[in-house]
Amino acid sequence: MKPKERMLRTLERFSTAMLAALGYLPAAGLVLAAGALLASAGLGTVVPALHWPPLALAGSLAYDGMMAVVQNLSMVFCVGIAAFQARREKHQAAMIALLSYLVFLTAGHTTLEQLGRLASADPGLGLYGSGQAVVLGIQTVDMGVTGGILLGFLTGWVYNRTSGKKFRPAPLRLYGGARWSFLCMTGLAAALGLASCFVWPPIQQGVDSLTGWIAAAGDAGLFLYGFLERVLIPTGLHHLVYIPFQFSSIGGTLTVGDHVYTGAYAVLMAEYSIGLPFSDSIRWMYAGFTKTFGYFGIVGAFIWCARPEKRRRTAAMLCPLLLTATLASVTEPLDFLFCFLSPVLWLAHGVIAGAFMVLLDVCGVTGFTSGLLSSLAMNLSAGVERTHYPMLYLLAAAQIAVYFIVFSFLIRRFDLRTPGREASAPTQAPAGREGGFPFRALVAALGGRENILRVDNCLTRLRVWVRDPERLDEKALHSLAPDGLGCHGREVQLVFGFDAEQLRRQLDELLEKNALST
């Protein structure tokens, strides 16, 4: 295989593993959006029934429960990627990944504690802006989802190479197989947690040092502020960009009598409550603008660029995540659908977000931008003179259009595999299907039971590894999955849309029965 082909295959495996770990997010986004609506203070002023205690409790349970998932996406990636990478007994790899993640967190905490570097929580901000975070009750270096992703791939790689280990001496047999994989990962997870305390803080300091330049650079600094606040989300470093401006003196101060308000957020809320005109420090609060409006354009582009037969399904998957972003400003479920898989879109995302922050400032907008319902309620109550909200919503419409046009162009120009653009699955079943699909014909086309090494699936593809590619009947495979077949060495990929997981389970059962009967 040529180096370019090898690199493309590696990137494809990486992206497929990432998507597999995100499989539950559309369902989580649906519940989160429902909870955000029920618990919305802005909507509660319009629909008083939402203040009914049982309904308010249901909304809070739904919202807080799903936010626990979103806030622990690093662990989700770690476990999901490891399970997907494992060639056998995936549940063992998932358990090892979970245990290794706990070791990784604890190693980071212990190292910081021994070095005397544990940050003290601020009474108002907690650990935000300190470069550290509490994950699963353990305070450690804040790496966003990066640590979980690295550990997930490492666990899968180690598990595939060590889970077959056997020890001959009787007392040591207990420590073979998956237990040996766990012991190996214990040391590696501890080493990774230790290394994070030395490698990640200098990176954080580099990002933090930009804040002074951003504050003094006018519109160029404001653009960089908006760009980095979006682009750095996967690393967790975006906290170091916006926290100093929103909650420290670098974002402005306001003195009213004996009270001093520090940071753009405190200044904005004080000016709103007292009835003062909004000051220039509000520009640092524009980070919510793209979260509230821009994702309409992004989701619209994904749906428009999806294959016609998959648009409804794509819309059903993405709309709950859109509601989560625009109502609750929780964009991670949507972000992780394309930030790793389509870097060109992610870069364009940051550029558009930064550019519109500058436009808001240039056009003199001084309104609330975070949360569709809450910002609308606050802008209406503050009035046009103080917020200039008509211009805000004109720019919102413009941003939605820009995102839609730019993303649609890039997706089609580079044939990016965004949601709904997977190759079409067969629309009609050949005659003689067993249980809805001709599995025996598929096994024969793959060279027979003895030629199949492993069966797996991602979100839309059935993936099969074979011993001898020469035994494949590609013509028969094409008839089973027209326009959805890829043969890369010993790996065969057949596209079946969202039915891929169910088909993989049925194929596993058939192969197991054949193995037991021989």
Secondary structure, 3 states (H helix, E strand, C coil): CCHHHHHHHHHHHHHHHHHHHCCCHHHHHHHHHHHHHHCCHHHHHHCHHHHCHHHHHHHHHHHHHHHHHHCCHHHHHHHHHHHHHCCCCHHHHHHHHHHHHHHHHHHHHHHHHHCCCCCCCECCCECCCCCEEEECCEEEECCCCHHHHHHHHHHHHHHHHHCCCCCCCHHHHHHCCHHHHHHHHHHHHHHHHHHHHHHHHHHHHHHHCHHHHHHHCHHHHHHHHHHHHHHCHHHCCCHHHHHHHHHCHHHCEEEECCEEEECHHHHHHHHHHHCCCCCHHHHHHCCHHHHHHHHHHHHHHHHHHCCHHHHHHHHHHHHHHHHHHHHHCCCHHHHHHHCCCCHHHHHHHHHHHHHHHHHHHHCCCCCCCCCHHHHHHHHHHHCHHHHCHHHHHHHHHHHHHHHHHHHHHHHHHCCCCCCCCCCCCCCCCCCCCECCECHHHHHHHCCCHHHEEEEEECCCEEEEEECCHHHCCHHHHHHHCCCCEEEECCEEEEECHHHHHHHHHHHHHHHHHHHHHC
